């Protein structure tokens, strides 16, 4: 029994080390990054603003989507030497229904998500979200969301590939 506990402790300690290093690298990028480029794409429903920052061998891509009353979300990607360290998402995301939404159904979700990768096959996601209904005050929903615990999910190579594809779509859309 003691051997099992020791193995669990070692595994947890190893995961904590790489996670703390990744968070530290992201924090250092936040602190020292300088603005490189920014552009806005507007259409009749809203706009998206993409901003690129650089700090030594690290890069941050910040994307803000504001579309009508339904969507107001910010995505932050962190890349170091061509490897995506993480993605941090926060804001209001519209819910899409294949049919007409009923009055008692939510129209959006308030989400906070933090994704970190150690390698292209090992990562972790922390997420919390709450539905938003027509009668809700966003500030009250945000306060409730901040009190929720994050759900944790281990990520694999397929998750990294999806994140990389999303990152590539966003960074190539300006070219």
C-alpha positions as CSV (number, residue, x, y, z in Angstrom):
1,X,0.0,0.0,0.0
2,X,2.8,2.4,0.9
3,X,4.5,1.7,-2.5
4,X,1.3,2.7,-4.3
5,X,1.1,6.0,-2.3
6,X,4.7,6.8,-3.1
7,X,4.1,6.2,-6.8
8,X,1.0,8.4,-6.8
9,X,3.0,11.1,-5.0
10,X,5.9,10.9,-7.4
11,X,3.5,11.1,-10.4
12,X,1.7,14.1,-8.9
13,X,5.0,15.8,-8.1
14,X,6.3,15.4,-11.6
15,X,3.0,16.8,-13.1
16,X,3.1,19.7,-10.7
17,X,6.7,20.5,-11.7
18,X,6.1,20.8,-15.5
19,X,2.8,22.6,-14.9
20,X,4.4,25.1,-12.7
21,X,7.2,25.6,-15.2
22,X,4.7,26.1,-18.0
23,X,2.7,28.6,-16.0
24,X,5.9,30.4,-15.1
25,X,6.9,30.6,-18.8
26,X,3.5,32.0,-19.7
27,X,3.7,34.5,-16.8
28,X,7.1,35.7,-18.0
29,X,5.8,36.1,-21.5
30,X,2.9,38.2,-20.1
31,X,5.4,40.4,-18.2
32,X,8.0,41.0,-20.9
33,X,6.1,40.8,-24.2
34,X,6.0,43.8,-26.5
35,X,3.4,44.5,-29.1
36,X,4.4,43.3,-32.6
37,X,1.2,43.6,-34.7
38,X,-2.5,44.1,-34.4
39,X,-5.4,44.0,-36.8
40,X,-9.2,44.2,-36.7
41,X,-11.7,42.3,-38.9
42,X,-15.2,43.8,-38.9
43,X,-18.4,42.5,-40.4
44,X,-22.1,43.3,-39.9
45,X,-22.4,41.0,-36.8
46,X,-19.3,42.2,-34.9
47,X,-15.5,42.3,-35.0
48,X,-12.5,40.3,-34.1
49,X,-9.2,41.8,-33.0
50,X,-6.0,39.8,-33.2
51,X,-2.9,41.1,-31.4
52,X,0.6,39.5,-31.5
53,X,3.2,40.0,-28.8
54,X,6.8,38.8,-28.6
55,X,9.2,38.2,-25.7
56,X,12.5,36.6,-26.6
57,X,11.7,33.1,-28.0
58,X,8.1,33.3,-26.8
59,X,5.0,34.6,-28.5
60,X,1.5,35.5,-27.4
61,X,-1.4,35.7,-29.8
62,X,-4.5,37.4,-28.3
63,X,-7.8,37.2,-30.1
64,X,-10.9,39.0,-29.0
65,X,-14.2,38.2,-30.6
66,X,-17.2,40.6,-30.1
67,X,-20.3,39.5,-32.0
68,X,-23.7,41.0,-31.2
69,X,-25.0,40.3,-27.7
70,X,-24.2,36.6,-27.9
71,X,-20.4,36.5,-28.0
72,X,-17.7,38.3,-26.2
73,X,-14.7,36.0,-25.8
74,X,-11.0,36.3,-25.5
75,X,-8.5,33.6,-26.5
76,X,-4.8,33.8,-25.6
77,X,-2.3,31.4,-27.2
78,X,1.3,31.1,-25.8
79,X,4.0,29.7,-28.0
80,X,7.7,29.1,-27.3
81,X,10.1,28.0,-30.0
82,X,7.3,26.8,-32.2
83,X,5.6,24.7,-29.4
84,X,2.2,25.8,-28.1
85,X,2.6,25.9,-24.3
86,X,-1.0,26.9,-23.6
87,X,-4.3,28.6,-24.3
88,X,-6.4,30.7,-21.9
89,X,-10.0,31.4,-22.8
90,X,-12.4,33.6,-21.0
91,X,-15.7,35.2,-21.8
92,X,-19.2,34.7,-23.2
93,X,-19.7,32.1,-25.9
94,X,-22.9,31.7,-27.9
95,X,-24.8,28.5,-27.7
96,X,-26.0,27.2,-31.1
97,X,-29.2,25.1,-31.4
98,X,-30.2,23.1,-34.4
99,X,-33.8,24.2,-33.7
100,X,-35.4,27.4,-32.3
101,X,-34.1,28.0,-28.8
102,X,-36.9,27.7,-26.2
103,X,-37.5,30.6,-23.7
104,X,-36.2,28.7,-20.7
105,X,-33.0,27.6,-22.4
106,X,-29.7,29.4,-22.1
107,X,-28.5,31.6,-25.0
108,X,-24.8,31.5,-24.1
109,X,-22.1,30.1,-21.7
110,X,-19.7,32.0,-19.6
111,X,-16.5,30.1,-19.8
112,X,-13.0,30.2,-18.3
113,X,-10.6,27.6,-19.6
114,X,-6.8,27.1,-19.1
115,X,-5.0,24.6,-21.2
116,X,-1.3,23.7,-20.7
117,X,0.9,21.3,-22.6
118,X,4.2,19.7,-21.5
119,X,4.7,17.9,-24.8
120,X,2.7,17.3,-28.0
121,X,1.2,14.2,-26.3
122,X,0.7,15.4,-22.7
123,X,-1.3,18.2,-21.4
124,X,-4.0,19.3,-19.0
125,X,-7.1,21.4,-19.2
126,X,-8.8,23.3,-16.3
127,X,-12.3,24.6,-17.2
128,X,-15.3,26.0,-15.5
129,X,-18.5,27.3,-17.2
130,X,-22.0,28.4,-16.5
131,X,-25.0,28.9,-18.7
132,X,-26.4,32.3,-19.3
133,X,-30.2,32.9,-19.5
134,X,-32.1,35.9,-20.8
135,X,-33.0,37.1,-17.3
136,X,-29.4,36.8,-15.9
137,X,-27.1,39.7,-15.1
138,X,-23.7,38.9,-16.5
139,X,-21.9,40.2,-13.4
140,X,-23.8,37.9,-11.1
141,X,-23.1,34.9,-13.4
142,X,-19.4,35.9,-13.4
143,X,-19.3,36.0,-9.6
144,X,-20.9,32.6,-9.4
145,X,-18.5,31.2,-12.0
146,X,-15.5,32.5,-10.0
147,X,-16.7,30.5,-7.0
148,X,-16.8,27.2,-9.0
149,X,-14.0,24.7,-8.9
150,X,-12.2,24.0,-12.2
151,X,-12.9,20.6,-13.8
152,X,-9.7,18.9,-14.8
153,X,-9.1,16.8,-17.9
154,X,-5.9,15.2,-19.0
155,X,-5.0,15.9,-22.7
156,X,-3.3,13.8,-25.3
157,X,-1.8,14.2,-28.8
158,X,-5.1,14.6,-30.5
159,X,-5.9,17.5,-28.2
160,X,-2.6,19.2,-29.1
161,X,-3.2,18.7,-32.8
162,X,-6.7,20.4,-32.5
163,X,-5.1,23.3,-30.6
164,X,-2.3,23.6,-33.1
165,X,-4.8,23.6,-36.0
166,X,-6.9,26.3,-34.3
167,X,-3.7,28.4,-33.6
168,X,-2.6,28.0,-37.2
169,X,-6.0,29.1,-38.6
170,X,-5.9,32.2,-36.5
171,X,-2.4,33.1,-37.3
172,X,-2.7,32.4,-41.0
173,X,-6.0,34.3,-41.3
174,X,-4.1,37.6,-41.2
175,X,-1.7,36.8,-43.9
